[in-house]
Amino acid sequence: MGSRLLRHWLTHPSRERSAAAARHEAITQLLAQGFEPLREALRGISDVERITSRIALRQVRPRELAGLRATLAALPSLRQVAPQGSSLLAQMHAALQPDADIAGALQAVAEEPGALLREGGVIANGIDADLDELRAISQNCDAFLLDLEARERGRTGIGNLRVQYNKVHGFYIEVTSSGLDKVPLDYQRRQTLKNAERFITPELKTFEDKALSAQERALAREKWLYEQLLDRLQLHLPPLAALARALSGFDALAALAERAATLGWCRPEFVPYPCNRDRGRPPSGGRIAAA
């Protein structure tokens, strides 16, 4: 961000002396207070400017949002080392504390999200109960069936009751002939075998409908939740843009302070009159600005 801002300063010079004077004063303060802690803190910052633009276009990737969240988490440490000794520095420092709702919204993103939304694993667990249920179904299908089997054996008293699955008939509860007299009324017959009957219950039917399409529905749910997150972030584009300007400003000014210290640059002095073009020097009594 700092390199882009410096390029903009060079290619779009300001006609206002006050803008250059404000930057000179900021560099002076950075030289006086030390710029290395600030530069060190900036090294772990994401490209907030580019991420904000992609949010506005609704093209931001999950890992970019995770990077933005990490940047927001690093701002308190950055504020501690960012100087405020000039009006420009104070203005940029104030932008380093955006609305806490931005960080709150980004908690919806997984700690290490997938690279692409279509791959899933983007939304964190615990954010949406429906998504958590769909994930649990697809990931813990066997555990659910074992739990249901234990509960149904306890409820019916049928010791050899089994809950199983096959691709032809889906999920079913199988009861041998010796236990058919204990079958509850809510068991619906699905298939008759030679020595056993296969049933399904409303609970198992509901689970079956969810399990057979759990992964697909989970991806669709994640996409919907991600779109809701982008809608929420649209409301915070102005403070994010201000944060990006502040971070790029600190980056560019700290780099200039480092160059000034290394190369022995001194602060130029502006005078209220132009230099004499013929002689290359100001009128009598004036002095040439040092660069």
N, C-alpha and C positions, 0 to 999 in steps of 0.2 A: 504493500500500500504506500509506503514511504517513497519508493522509487517512482511510482506513478505520479505522486503529488509533486515531487521534485521536478520531474519532467514537465509537468503542467506549469510550474512556476517559471521554468526556463523558456518554455514556448509561448506562454501567455503572460508576459511581464505586466505588472500593474503600473498604471499612471499615477497612482496615489503614493506619495512618500510615506504616508502613515502606515501602509501595509508593510513596506520594507522595514520601516523603523520598528514596528511591532515584532517582526521576526528577529531583527538585530537585538532587541531587548531580551527576547526569549533565549537567544543563543548565549547572550551575556550571562543570564541567570543560570543556564545549564552549565556553563563553564565554571561559574562561581560555586554552584552546589554539587557538581559532579554529575556527569551524564552516563557513566558506566552502569550504575544500578538500573537506570531506566532502560538502557539498551539491552541489558541482560533480561529484564522482565518482558520486554517486547519480543524476544526470540520465540517464546512459546505461544504467541498470539496467532490466531487464524486470520485469513483474509476476509475480514468482516465486510469490507466494501463489496467484494465479488459475491459473497454469500447473500448479502442484502439484495443485490440486484437479481440474483436467481430466485430469491423468495418472492420478489415483486412479480417475476415472470412465471412463478409457480413451477420452476424447473429445478429447484434445489434438491440435492441428493441427501439421503439420510445421514451419511457420514459427514457431510458438510454441516448439517444441523448439530450433530454430535460435537464437531469442532467448535461451532458457535457456542454451545453450552459450556465447553471447557474454557473458552475465552471469557465468558461471563463469570465463571467461577474464579478465574485468575485476576479479575479486575480489582478486588480489594487489595491484593498485594501490589498491583501496579499503582493504585492510587497512593499508596504509602511512599513510593519512591518518585512519583511524578511531581516535579516542583510546581509552585503556584506563584512565583515571585514577580510575574508580569501579568498584564491584563490578558494577553493572548494565552499564556499558560494557564491562567485561572479559568478562562473560558473553556479551554479544552479539558481541563481537569473536571469541571462540572459535568461534562458529557460522559465521563467514565462511570456514571452511576445511573444506568437506564432503569426503566420500570421493572420491578421485581417480577411482574407477571410474565415477562419474556422468559426468564429462567424457569418459572413455574410451568409454562407451556412446553418448554423443551424437555421437561422431565418425562414426557410421553415417549421420547425416543429411547430405544434400547441402549444399554451401556456400550455395546459394540454392534451396531446395526449392520445389516447386510448392505452390500455395495449398491444394490438396486432394489427398488420397491417391489418389483415382481418376484424377487427371490424370497421375500418374507423375512421374518425376524427383525422387523424395523421398529415395531411398537413394543415398549417395555411391558413386562408382566405386571399385573396389578393395576393397570390403567383402565381396562375395560373388561367387565365380568364375562360378556359374551365371547370375546376373543380368548380369554383365559380358559373358558369351558371348551371351546373348539380345539384349542391346543392340547388341553388335557385329554380330550377324546382321542385325538390322533396319536398322541405320544404315550398314553397310558391305557390303551384299549384293553389289554390283557388284564391289567389290574382291576378295571371296572368289572369285567366278566367274572373274575374270581370273587370279587366282593359280592356281586349279585348272586352268584351261585351259593355262597355261604349264607347269605340272608334268606334266600328262598328255601334252602334246606332247613334252616331253623324255623321258618314260618310254616312250612307245610309238613315237616316231619318226614320227608322223603329222603332217606339217606343216600340213595344212589342217583339223585337228581344231578344233571349236568347241564351247564350253559356252554354252548358251542357255536361255531360259525363255519359255513362253507360258502363258496362262491355262487352255488346254485340257489340255495334257500335262505341265505343270509344268516342272521342270528336266530337261535332257537333254544328252547329249554327241552331237554330230552328226559322222558320218564319211562322206565321199563314197565312191563305189564303188572308186576307185583305192587307198584305204587300208584296205579291209576285211580284207585279208590280214594286217594288222598288229594287228588288234584283240585285246587281251588276253583271257584266259579269264574274268576277273572282270567283264567288261562284260556286262550283261544287256540284251537287245534290248527296246526300248520301242515303236518304231514303224518301219515300213518305208516309204520313199519311192521315187520313181522312180529317182533317181540317188544315194541316200544312205540310211544307216541311223541311227536314233537309239537311243542306249543310256543306261543309267544304271548307276552303280557303287554299292556299299554306302556309300561316303563321301558321294556326292552325294545318295543317298536319305536318309541321316541329316540332311544339311544341309537338304534339302527339307522334311522333317518339322518341323524347327526353324524354318525361315524362314517357312513359311506361317502359323505361329501365334506367331511370336516376340514381337510386341508384346503380344498378349493374355497370353501366358505371363509376359512381363516384368512386367506390371502385377500379375498374381497373385503372382509371386515377391516383388515389392516389398511387397505387402500382408502377406504372411506374415512377411517380415523386419521390417516395422514392428510387427507384433503381438509378435514376439520381443523387440524393443526395449522395448515397453511392459511386457512381463513382467519384463524386467531392471530397469526403472526402478521397478517396484512395490516392490522390495526397498529402495529408497532414499527412500521417502516421508518417514520420520521426519527424517533430516537435511535434506531439502529443506524440510520444514515449519519446522524450526528456523532454517534460512537465511532463509526468508521472514519469520519473526518478527523476526530480527535486523535485516534490511534495513528493515522497516517501523518498527522501534523507532528506528533511527538517523535515518530520514527524519522521523518525528514530533518527536523530541527536537531535531534540528537546526533544524527549523522553529520550535519554541518558543524555542530559543536566539536565533534571528534576531529574533523578535518582542520578546523580552526586551531585546535590545540596541537595537532600533529605538525601542521605546516606553518604555524606562527602567523596566522591571519589576524588582522586587527579590525576593529569595527569602523566602518566608514562614517564620515561626518557629513551630513547634508547641510548645504548653505542655501540661503534664499535668493541667490543670483547665479546666472550661468557663467561658465568660464569664458575667457576671451579666446575666441576661436583662432584669431590670427597668431597669437603668441602662445596659445596652449596653457595659459595660466589666468587666474582670476584677476580682477582689478586690484589696484594697490591696497594693501591692508588685509586682503583675503588670503585663503590658503587652499590648496588642492585637497580634496577628500582622499583620505588614505584607504586603500582597499586591501 
